[in-house]
Amino acid sequence: MLRTVLPPLCSSLRASSRLYARHLHLQRTNILRTRLQNISRDVIPPTSVQRRHATRVANGISPKSVLIVNKLRTKPVVDAIDTLLKYINEKYPEVQIYHEDRPDIPEGAKVWHPGPNADPIDLVITLGGDGTILHASSLFKTGAVPPVLSFSMGTLGFLLPFHIDDYTKAIDSAFAGRITVLHRMRLSCSFQDSGGERIDTQCEDWQVMNEVALHRGSSPHLNTIDVFVDGQHLTEAVSDGLIVSTPTGSTAYSLSAGGPIVHPSLSAIVLTPICPRSLSFRPLVFPSSSSITLRISERSRASAGLSMDGQVSHVLSPGEAVTVRASLYPIPCINRSSISEPEEMREGGEGAGPGKEDDWVRDINNLLQYNATFRSKALTRHLR
């Protein structure tokens, strides 16, 4: 009798044990998931890494103040600024025009000084090349950046969706609040000495749009740099330097050093070595929530120059470090799909979104000649 009862009883106990263990596992998983969600909300604010995709703004606020940022005032630039100002003053007379404090400030514009006490700006209009947009980014080193409307002036780049001939459509769309905005990620930097204490520098608050680059400068020796990701040692890099770039900067210095091309709507940080000694040191892509620290090794035979968006800003000695992380303040760049004609509008009247015309796809084909063979290049020249 006992033999007949024991097997079913043992089976029942084993089944109950498995059910209880599964219940505990699910409970622990739910608790862990809840904690991770809370950590994500606390550590990664929504504005930092969740606003990279292009969004359509159908009922925006009409700007009341506009900042003009332009390259050196050659005659074409002077004529373009005069035409823009005349159009804005005639059609939107209540708008205040600002310009940097430079000798070539256009007539009728007020002087604007960057900083925490600067006059509020609702829209930035740039005229020039990609460098002009990088300069506009550097004017807003702290805090949010207003939408940027970029016009190309003879130089075509990845950040210039509008030709100056389209200024009426572009300005009208921006002032009507019907725009498609791509939030381009920026990087922020802090510096530490050999003891891990923060170094007080003017570059500390810089917001970088393209890349932060550590390089050996004029030294004939390679740099030895320890790389840490979220406090964990990744590798010791012996190379001419390292580049930490945004997706926007992936088509700049990082691309020339062999880095990947990353779509600007992604939230990511790219680490690219410059002429590494090891052939196995390949570029890496990290999530934008990562914190990357580059420390000059005590064994490094050379200091490292540090440049931000091409501007030399600091020299790090052995033992010193720079920590790079995603900025809380991306740059809202207005896309070309903002000036779609009425017949191109989507259902619901919200306009042609970024999927209708992707500036980035067009640019890597037109500017980089992406994957263009000799035959297709010859056909392109023939068709012209």
Summary of the structure (lengths in Angstrom):
residues: 384
radius of gyration: 26.3
end to end distance: 96.1
largest distance: 106.8
contacts: 1163
relative contact order: 0.13
helix: 32%
strand: 29%
